[in-house]
Amino acid sequence: MLYREKTDNLKEMIKDSAPKVTPKPAEGEASKGKKSDRLIFISSVMDMTWQLALVFLIPIIGGYKLDEHFKTSPLLFIVGCVLAIAGSFAVMRRILRQLNQSFTHPEGKK
């Protein structure tokens, strides 16, 4: 009996504490960015996508093929993987630097 009263009481407390409707974002808080900002971001992401694909695929596939040719089984493949990781960090750093510059100095390079 005591357990049932506690659970009913807890259910009432939870029900009363939950908001009735989802609050709307304040003016300018969400999805009110300029259209040009969104286009800059989307174009930068698309640019980064193909660059990351090339930076990953060329060293890894090249290392695998060179391993087959020279019969040095995992060595050059691992070197290709390390180069791919280093290259991906370089691409991401460059794209993020460009994005940061375009959003902090929209009129051009400083």
C-alpha positions as CSV (number, residue, x, y, z in Angstrom):
1,M,0.0,0.0,0.0
2,L,2.8,2.4,0.9
3,Y,4.7,1.6,-2.3
4,R,1.6,2.3,-4.4
5,E,1.1,5.7,-2.8
6,K,4.8,6.6,-3.3
7,T,4.7,5.6,-7.0
8,D,1.4,7.5,-7.6
9,N,2.9,10.5,-5.9
10,L,6.1,10.3,-8.0
11,K,4.0,10.0,-11.2
12,E,2.1,13.1,-10.3
13,M,5.3,15.0,-9.6
14,I,6.8,14.0,-13.0
15,K,3.6,14.8,-14.8
16,D,3.4,18.3,-13.3
17,S,7.1,19.1,-13.9
18,A,7.1,18.4,-17.6
19,P,6.4,21.4,-19.9
20,K,3.1,21.3,-21.7
21,V,4.5,22.6,-25.0
22,T,7.9,22.9,-26.5
23,P,9.2,26.5,-26.1
24,K,9.9,28.3,-29.3
25,P,13.4,29.7,-29.8
26,A,13.9,33.4,-29.2
27,E,14.2,35.8,-32.0
28,G,17.5,35.3,-33.9
29,E,18.4,32.2,-31.8
30,A,17.9,29.4,-34.3
31,S,17.8,29.2,-38.1
32,K,17.9,33.0,-38.6
33,G,21.4,33.1,-40.0
34,K,22.0,34.8,-43.3
35,K,21.5,32.7,-46.4
36,S,25.0,33.6,-47.6
37,D,26.5,32.2,-44.4
38,R,24.7,28.9,-44.9
39,L,25.9,28.8,-48.6
40,I,29.5,29.4,-47.5
41,F,29.3,26.7,-44.9
42,I,27.7,24.2,-47.3
43,S,30.2,24.9,-50.1
44,S,33.1,24.5,-47.6
45,V,31.7,21.2,-46.4
46,M,31.4,19.9,-50.0
47,D,34.9,21.1,-50.8
48,M,36.2,19.3,-47.7
49,T,34.3,16.1,-48.6
50,W,36.1,15.4,-51.9
51,Q,39.4,16.5,-50.5
52,L,39.2,14.1,-47.6
53,A,38.1,11.3,-50.0
54,L,41.2,11.9,-52.1
55,V,43.5,12.3,-49.1
56,F,42.3,9.0,-47.7
57,L,42.0,6.9,-50.8
58,I,45.2,7.7,-52.6
59,P,47.7,6.9,-49.8
60,I,45.9,3.8,-48.6
61,I,45.3,2.3,-52.0
62,G,48.8,3.3,-53.1
63,G,50.3,1.6,-50.0
64,Y,48.3,-1.5,-50.7
65,K,49.3,-1.7,-54.3
66,L,53.0,-1.0,-53.5
67,D,52.9,-3.8,-50.9
68,E,51.6,-6.2,-53.5
69,H,54.3,-5.1,-55.9
70,F,57.3,-5.2,-53.5
71,K,55.8,-8.0,-51.3
72,T,56.3,-6.0,-48.1
73,S,52.9,-7.1,-46.8
74,P,51.6,-4.6,-44.2
75,L,54.5,-2.1,-44.1
76,L,53.6,0.3,-47.0
77,F,49.9,0.0,-46.3
78,I,50.4,1.2,-42.7
79,V,52.6,4.0,-44.0
80,G,49.7,4.9,-46.4
81,C,47.3,4.9,-43.4
82,V,49.5,7.2,-41.4
83,L,49.8,9.6,-44.4
84,A,46.1,9.5,-44.9
85,I,45.4,10.4,-41.2
86,A,48.0,13.2,-41.3
87,G,46.6,14.5,-44.6
88,S,43.1,14.5,-43.3
89,F,44.1,16.7,-40.3
90,A,45.8,19.1,-42.7
91,V,42.7,19.3,-44.9
92,M,40.4,19.8,-42.0
93,R,42.7,22.5,-40.4
94,R,42.9,24.4,-43.7
95,I,39.1,24.3,-44.3
96,L,38.3,25.3,-40.7
97,R,40.8,28.2,-41.0
98,Q,39.1,29.3,-44.2
99,L,35.6,29.1,-42.6
100,N,36.8,31.0,-39.5
101,Q,38.2,33.7,-41.7
102,S,35.1,34.0,-43.9
103,F,32.8,34.3,-40.8
104,T,35.0,36.7,-38.8
105,H,36.1,38.9,-41.7
106,P,33.2,38.6,-44.3
107,E,34.5,41.5,-46.4
108,G,37.6,39.6,-47.4
109,K,41.0,38.6,-46.2
110,K,42.6,40.8,-43.5
